[in-house]
């Protein structure tokens, strides 16, 4: 056996007390030994000496902090061992310096912004709705574009600053799309900033960053009025006979959501099991919002119930065991624009407008208490529902102004 090619290799974890007597905590280090030479890597974590086992090289106890520290120790041990074996397998010179350099890119404390986004999106893909994840992927593309133009493609989390956050916001505000789309409005910019902040918050929870660069940053959304159909506009669509089957189906599903308040994805997920007898003996919808996992219970109004009965024998809906035939949201919105033209509706008719119409024209304008509307919409906060209440107040103000003008004319 050729002993010249055999390396001595060891990993041990130690603590070192601070020179200052003010601190009673000790810093934790990983000590690497290769062929008699040693090097240490700081874990950037502290522990009380009373909670440390020199023999095991681990923290003692079952507190949350101790458990988190031991998990980080195990991860660092794995990273060091993997780096050592990779150098051996590739036939490279094995040294403590080579091992430190190898794990530098894998150490959580040196994690980059791009790797954080990848980690967040892979971890959250199973927990967040598909539409929500689509938005996170879009934010990720904008961040990568910004990094490519200003930071050579990536940046370490430790280098994130308040200035970086402000520069990214300005980048979004000035971004010129190459296609036909308009420049991003303020609220669009804020949604990207909000998603980036959530990803950075994840790094803070894992102690991958020492300081939150968003701590002094304030999101500033513009107040907007939610579009909705008036009763007259809703009647126009509802009473219009459409002789093209695809348009008629889309119209029916849109009207159904105007009378139930469901979002597109929640309506598409409906089956017979979601229609139940309520406490009043009438039929109710009992479902769950995909976006928030909130349980939603809505008493079925006659118009909505009639549409459910209409599609009971629909072959496509029956084959898929759904209440309505499945159609993509994109195609649905395209067909709604055709329907708007046919009915002479000048508003931008999108499927989500049905939900807004339920909140305003169908419920709040007819005196349904805002708490009940909030529950039927599946809102997790009544403040979200209050946006619609302001719209109704605006409508009441206009109606009273019209009445005032009529009275002055007589």
C-alpha positions, 0 to 999 in steps of 0.5 A, a space after each residue: 500500500 502506498 502510504 504517500 497517497 493516504 490523507 489523515 482527515 478529521 472534523 471536530 466542532 469546538 467553542 471559543 469564548 469571547 475575549 470580552 468578559 461582558 459576553 457569557 456566550 462562546 462562538 462555535 467553530 468547525 475544525 478541519 484537520 488534513 495531514 497534520 494541518 488545521 483550519 477553522 470555519 465559523 458557524 456564526 452561532 453562539 452557545 453558552 459553555 454550560 450547554 456544550 459537550 466538548 466530547 461530542 462536539 455538540 450542544 446539550 439540551 432540547 431547546 429550540 436554539 440548541 436543536 437549530 444549532 445541532 442541525 447546522 453542525 450536522 449540515 456543516 459536517 456533511 458539507 466538509 466531508 462531501 468537499 473532502 471526498 470530492 477532492 479525493 475522487 477528482 485526484 486534486 490536492 487535498 488541503 484544509 484551504 481547498 476544503 474551505 474554498 470548496 464549501 464556501 459556495 455551499 455554506 448557508 452563511 454565504 448563500 447567494 440571492 439566486 440560490 435563495 430564490 431557487 430554494 424558496 420556489 422549490 420548497 414552496 411549490 407544493 404549498 402555494 397555488 399554481 397561480 401564486 407560484 407563477 408570480 414568484 417565478 416572474 419575480 425571480 426572472 426580474 431579479 435575475 435580470 437586475 442582477 445580470 445588468 448590475 451585479 454580474 449575475 448574482 450577489 451574496 445574501 450578506 451583501 444585500 443592503 437597503 440600497 440594493 432594495 431601492 435600486 431594484 425598485 427603481 429598476 422595475 419602475 424604469 423597466 421597458 418591456 420588449 413586447 407590446 406590454 406597458 411599463 409596470 404600474 406602481 402596484 405591479 412593482 410593489 407586488 414584486 417587492 413584496 414577493 422578494 421581501 418574503 423570500 428574504 424573510 425566509 433567509 432571516 428565519 434560517 439565520 442566513 443573513 444577520 441583518 434584514 435589508 427590508 427593515 426600513 423599506 415600506 411598501 406603498 400601494 396605490 388605492 384602486 377601485 375594483 371594477 364591477 358590473 352594474 345591475 343593468 350591465 349584468 342583466 344585459 349579459 344574462 339576458 343575451 342569447 348567444 348561439 355559439 356554444 363556447 360563448 354560451 358556456 363561458 357566459 353561464 360560468 361567468 354569471 354563476 360566479 357573479 351570484 356566488 363570488 367564486 374565483 375562477 380556479 375554485 369554480 373549476 374545482 367544483 363537484 357534486 360533493 360541494 353542493 350540500 343542504 344548508 341549515 336553512 334547508 336550501 342548497 349551499 356551496 361548501 368548498 375551499 379557496 385554493 389560494 388561502 385554504 379558507 373554507 367557503 360556504 355560500 347559500 345558492 341564489 336561484 340564478 346560480 342553482 339553475 345553472 348547476 342544474 343546466 349543466 348536470 347533463 353536460 357531457 364534458 362536465 360529466 366526464 370530468 366529474 365537475 359541475 362545469 366544463 373545464 376551460 383555461 382561464 386565458 381562453 375564458 378571458 378571451 371569450 369574455 371580451 367577445 361577449 362584452 363586444 356582443 353585449 355592448 359592455 365597454 368595461 374590460 370584462 375578465 372572469 375575476 370581474 364576476 367576483 367583484 360584481 358579487 361583492 358589490 352589485 349582488 350583496 353589499 349594494 343590496 344590504 348584505 352585511 359586510 361580515 357576511 360578504 367577507 365570509 362568503 368571499 373567503 377573505 382572511 381579513 375583513 379589511 380586504 372586503 372593505 375595499 368593495 365597501 368603498 366602491 359601494 359608497 362611491 356608487 351611493 354618492 354618485 346616485 345621490 348626486 344624480 338625484 340632487 341634480 334631478 330635484 334641482 331641475 324640477 
